Amino acid sequence: MSEDPYPSDELKSHLFELYFTWEQPWYQVVNERLFRESLQQNGRFSTPLLVNCILAIASRYSDRLEVRSILDNPNSAGQLFLERAEALLPFELKWPNITTLQSLAILGMIYVAMGQDAAGWLYQGMACRLALDMGLNVDSSALASKVSMPTEEAELRRQIYWSLYCHDKLAASYTGRVCTLLEPQGVVNLPSPSGTQFESRVVSLQLASIGICRVLERILLSLWAPKPLLGGSKRSAFFDKCVVKLRSWYYDLPSELKIGTSNVLPQVYTLHMVYYTVFILLSKPFLTQSESSRRANATRDNQEITKKAKLLCDESAQKMRGVAQKYRQEFGSFRLSPITATHCTLSAALVSLENYISEIEGTKTEEHSLAQNYEIETCLQTLKELSTSWYPAKCINLHLGKLYQQTREKHNDKSVATELEAPNRSISQDVKQSRAKGDPGNVQPLPIPMSFDMDWDIFTDSHILEDQTVLPQDIHGVDIEGILANDLSLSFPAHLPSDYNLP
């Protein structure tokens, strides 16, 4: 940062634009219109704490050196704003309000971005606890007879609650920690698309995220928990049911959230990467049995579900790489992508690496080897692009790249993958143009995705809400090399986060 302890108006404007273009549409804990209006009018939806939190996370997306505490260290971006936020937070926690909640949610993301997983998890937990304390898990319409609340605030509360809900599921899937906001704990209406076309599209994106995270919650609790809700024959029926639900979710997406053609909203591509990652998480439990267990359960039905799971897992990894390539072609690179793309890319890379080792140890052709090499190296390239903003991506890229290289050397594989296709354009200017504010009265709300009803007959049994620690993959402090060297078919168990690692 420069010697001036306070950022210039120009720098703040630059960072606000980065935040509301690249981060906020995916993690919608702040309403842009309310925030900007409060910032100008000294209103209640903007505080020094919240401003510094936004500036800190936005700094992760900026290439400007003045946002760094150490000029040659990209991971120091936003550090000064974070220190200011930490100084302000204790005072707000004495009398917390909705901006305190928003600040805690963003603080959790900042710490994760810097590789401090434990701190990030703690702040995210504080945000969830404060949301419950403030009653965000009960829709404001149920309180209308007792509390007078402006419509805009009621809608903001819904937006924050569902953002925390979705982030909780995504964080559980890629850190291996427990889910803390479960669907039965809240009765909150879905957000309503309104405002400009960009605002309406962003809300439609959130609605779609809610839909797929509801399915993801069922998968985590039913297949990955220490006390799984389902076992035996119910698992196979659950697998088929989830496949139908996920594909119904996909087909019900409005045209504005599809990527068959160019899409100006970058986070739509992240949404599709999550879609294929959920398929991988659904399939993996059916592929991770030990050899002895596999022989003991070698019934015709088990063999059939294993075959289906393997095909679905491979197909999902392949299609996810296709989504990533479309994103790269549209926006130049993953430099400005949300952190969620890290776990998605890792999931696809592990599938490709497992297939690569299976092929190279079996009957291998040079064509197959080249194809698998290209798939793995494409994932490594994506992680490299993510690593400037997100330190966990840098760690994963280094470990995974080392393991891949050691595997090639072990098997004396000297094949050379096709060079990665260069992006055909720089970051789309349409992204900024799509954010131009229009007349809300002239904009028709985008269609709301359907198929959000999760009252499946397979879940008629009562929920087990205690001890539901989810253990799919911990990408931050995981010993990738050690785990995969033992058994590539195993998904990642929970590990100590990187900031707990002993020397």
N, C-alpha and C positions, 0 to 999 in steps of 0.2 A: 504494500500500500504506500501511497505517497505520505509525506510528512504531515500533511493536513489530516487531523483525526476524523474529520467529517467528510463523507463523499460529496462530490459536486452534484448539482441537480442533473447534469448531463449523464453522469455515471449511474445515478439512481434510476433515471429514466431508462437507460440501457438495460439495467438489471431487472427492472420491473417488466420490461418487454420480453426479456428472455424467460422470466418465470411464468408469465401468463401465456406464453406461446408453447413452451416445451415441457414444463413441469406441472402446472396447475390443471390442464385438461385431463391428466392421468390421475392425479391425487388432489381431488377437488375439495380441499378444506377451506378455501378462501373464495369468496364471490368477488370477481374483479370489479364489477360496477359499484358494489357497496364499499369496497376497500378504497377505490380511487376517489369516490365522492367524499368519504370520511377523511381521506388524506388532505383534500383541498379545504374542507369545511371544519376540520378538527372534530369529526364525528366519532361515534362510539365504536365503529368497526375498523378503526385504525389506531394502533398504539405504537410507541417506540419499540416495545418488545417485538411485536409482530413485524414491524418494518425491518428490523435488524435480522429477524429470522428469514424473511423473504430475500433480503439482500444476500444473506449467507448462502442459502441453497442456490440462488440464481448465479452466484459467483462460480459455482461448479460448472456451469454451462458457458462461461465467458473465457475467451482467450486473452483478455486484457491483463497485463501484468500488474496493474495497480490494485487488483482484487486479491493478490497473493501476499502473504506475509513473508515468504521466501521466494524470490523471483524465479529461481530455477527449479522450484518444487511445485508442480501443479496441485498436489494434495494439500497445499496450504491455502488454496483459494477459499475465501470466505472466512478464514480463521479470525480476523479482527472483528467482523460482524458477529461471529459466534461468541466471542469473548464479551462483547457488549450485551448480547442477549442473556448470557449466563449471569451477568451482573444485575440485570433488571428482573430476571425471573423470580428470585426469592420474594421480592416486594409484591409481585402480582399474585403469587401463590397464597398470600395471606387473605386476599379477597378476589378469588378467580372469577373471571367472566368468560364470555364466548371467545374473545380474542386470546385469552390465556390458553384455552383449549386448542385453538388453531396454532398457536405458537409451539405448544408442546408436540403436536403432530409433526410440524415441520422440523423441529429440533431433532426428533427421532430420525428423520430422514437424513439430516445433515451429518449426524454421527455415523450412520451407516455408510454414507458416501465417503467418509474419511477413514473407514475401516475400524471404527470403534463400535463393534457390534453390541457389546453389553450395554453401553450407554444408550445406544439407539433403541435397544429393546426396552430399557427402563423408561425412557421418555415416551415411547409409543404406548407402553402400559399405563403411564400416568394420564395420557390423553384419553385412553379408553375408560379408565376409572372416573376421570372428571366428566366425561360424556354421560356416564351412567348417573353420576352424582347430580348433574344438571338436568337429568330427565330426558336426554335426547333419545333414549330408547322407547319413549312413549310419544306418540305423535301429538303435535300441538293441538290438533282438532279435538282430541280427547280432553284437553284442558281448557277448551274455549269457554266453558261455563264458569271457570274459576279464575282464569288468567286472561288478561287482555294483551294480545300479542299481535304486532303488525304482520301482515301477510309476508313481507319480504324476510322478516326474521324467522317466521315459521318455516319458510322454504329453505333458508340457510341452515337451520337446524337439521332438516332432512338431508340436505346435501352433505353436511359434515358427518352425520351418523353413518350414512351409507358409504362414504369415502373411507371412514375408519373400518367399517365392516369388510370392505373389499381388501383394503391394505392388510388387515389382520389375516385373511386367508392366504394372500400372496406371500406375506412374510413367513407364515407358518410353513408353507410349501417349500421355501428355499432356505430357511434357517433351521428347520427341524425343531422349532419350539412350539409351545402349546398355543392353540387357538384361544383367544380370550373374549371374543364377541361372537356368540353363537346365535343362530336365527331365532330359536325359541325365546331368547332373552329380550327381544324387542318387538314392538308393534308400531311400526313407522311406515307411513305411506311413501310410495316411490316419488322421487322428484318429478316435477312437471316441466317439460320443455317450454320455454317462453323467451321473449326478447328478440335480439337480432338472430340472423341465420346462424352465425358462428356460435352464439350462446346456446341456441336450440340444439345445434349439432353436438356441442360438448355435453349437454345433459343427456342426449340420446346415447352418447358413448358411455356415460355413467350407468344408464339403465342396462345396457348390454353387459357391462362389467358386473353389475349386481347379479344378473341372471347366471352368468358362468361361475361366479364365486359361490353362489348357492349350491351348484352342482359340486364344485370343488370341496366345499365343506362336507358334503355327504361322503365324498371319496376319502377324505382325510380321516373322518371319524369311523367310517365303516371298514377301511382296509389298512390304514396306517397306524391307528392308535394302539397302545399297549393292550387295551381291552377292546378289540374291534367289535363293532355292533353286529357284524355279520360273520358267519362262519359256515363251513361245509357247503352244502348245495346252494344255500342262499347267495353265496359269493358269485356263482355263475349267473344266476338270475339278475343279480345286481349289476354285473358287468354289462349284460345285454341291455338292461334298462338305462344305464348311464350312456351307453353309445347312442341309443335312440334319443335321449334327452339332449345330449350335446349336439347331435346333428340337427335336431329340431331347432335348437337355439341358433345354429348357424344359418339355417334356411330362412328363419324368421327375421334375420337382421334386415333393416331397411337398406335401400340401395346406397345411402350415404355412408354406411358402415361396412361396405364391401370393398374389396381391393382388386376386382377383376379389371378395373380401369384405374387410372391415376386418382389418388385421393389426397386432398390438400391437408388433411388432418393427420399429422404424423402418428399420433397415438392409436389410430385405427389399426395400423400395422402391428403395434405392440399387442393390441387386443387379440389379433389373429394368432400371434405367437403364443399367447397364453392359452388359446383354444387348443392348439396342438400339444402344448405342454401338459394340459389336463388329461389328454388322451394317454400320454406317456405315463403319467402318474397313476392312471387307472389300470394300465397294462402291466406295469412293473411287478406288482405283488404276485401276479400269476406266472412270473418268469424267474423268481428269485428263490425257489426251493432248492435245498441241498440235493445231491445226487441220491442219497438214501431215501429222502422224503419223496423224491420224484418217482423212484421205483416202487415205493410203498403205495403211492396214490396213482399208479399208472392205469387208471381205468379209462375206458373209452371217452367218457365225458370230460375227464380232466385233461386228456390228451387233446381233445377238441378245443377246449377253452384256452389251453396253452398255445395252441397253433393260432387261434384267432387273436390272442393278445400279442403274440410276436409279430404277426402281420400288421396289426394296428399300430404297434409301437414303431416299427420300421417306416411305415407309411407316414406317420405323424412327424417323425424326425425329418424325413425327406421334404415334406410339404412345408415344414417350418423353415427350412433352409431356403425354400423358394420365396417365402414371405420376406425373409431377411434380404434376399437379393433384390426383390422389388423395392424394399425400403431404401437400400443403398443406391439403386438407380434413381429413385425419386428425390432423395435428400442428400446424396453425396456420401454420407457415412453415418455411423451410429454415434458420432461424437455428442449429439444433443438428445440422444434417446433416454427414456426413463430407465432406472436401474433394473426394472423387471426383465428387460431383454437379456440381462446377464444370466439369470437362472434358466430362461428359455433356451438360450444358446448352449449352456452347459448340458442341459438335458439332451438336446439333439446330438451334441458332440460325444457324449458317453455312449449313446446308441450306436453311432458310427464307429467309435473306437472298439466297442465290443464286436461289432460285425467285422471290422478290419482284422482283429486278432483271430476270430473264428475262421475267416477266409485264408489268412496267411498261414495258419497252422493246418488247414485242410487242403483241399484241391483248389489251388489258386491260379487264376489267369492274370496276365499283366493288365488286361482291361479292367478286371474287377479291382485290382490293387490301385490303379490310377483313379478309379471312381471314388473309392473309399478315402484315398489320400486327399482328393479334391474336397470332399465333404468335410473332413476333419479340418483341413487348412482354411476352409471358408469360415468355419466356426471360430478358429483361432484369430482370424482377421477381424471378425466381429467383436470378439472380446478385447482385442487390442484397441479398436476404435472406441470402445466403451471405457477403457481404463483411464482416460484423462479425467473424466467426470467422476467415475466410480472406482475407488481404490480396490474393492473386492474383485472387480473384473480384472484388474492388473494381476492380483495374486493368482486367480484361477488361470489366467492366460499363461503365466509363468510355469505353474505346476503342471497344467495339462500339456503344454508344449514340451516340457521336459519328459513327461511320461510317453508322449507320442514319439519323440525322437529316440528314447531308449528302446521302445518297442520295435522301431524300424531297424535300429542297429542290432538288436538281439536276433532278429530274423533276416538280417542282411538284405533288407528291402531297399533297393537303389532306384526304384521307379520314381519318376518326377511327375508330380501332378500338374495339370494344366494351370497356367497362371490365372489368378483371379481376375475376373472381368472388371475393368475400370468403370467407375460410375460415369454415366453419360451426361451428367448435369450437376451443377452445384446445388446447394440448398434451395429448395423451391421458393421463388418469390411469391407463389400463390399462397403460402402459409401466412405471410403478413397481410396480403390483400384480403384473405378470407376473414381476417379479424376486423376489417373496417366496419364501423358501426353503421347500421342502417336504421330505418324507421321501424320500430317494433310493431307498429300497427299494420305494416304492409308485409310482414313476414309470417307465413304459415308455419306452425310448429311441425317439425319432422315427425314421421310416424314413430310410435313407441314400439320397440320389440316386444313380441308376445312370448308365450311359453315360459312365463316366470312362475307358474304354479308348480310348487314342488311337493304337493300332497300325494306322493307316490304310495301305492298300496303296499309296497315292499317295506315301507318305513312305519308300519302301523305299531310296531313294538315301541315301548317307551324308550326315550333317549337316556343314555348313560352320560351324564354331563361331568362327572368327576373323573380325574386322572386321565384325561384325554390328551395326553402329550402326543403330538404328531411328529413322526420321525422320518420324513422322506429324504431330504437332502440338506446338508449344511454347507453352503458354498463359501463361507467366510473363513472359518478356521479349520476346514477339513483337511485331513492328510490324504489327498487324492491318490498319491503314488502308493501309499501303504495299502489302502483299501482295494484299489483296482488291481494291484499286484497279486492280491489273494484271490479275488473273485470279481470279475468284471460284471457278473450278472447281479451283484448286490447293489442296491441303491444306497445312498449315503445315510448312515445313522447320524444321530445328533452328536456333536462334538463340542468341546470347549471353544468358545469364540476366539478369534485371532488375538484379541487383546488380553486373553488369559494364558496364552501359550508361555510355557516356561523356557528359559534360555537353554 
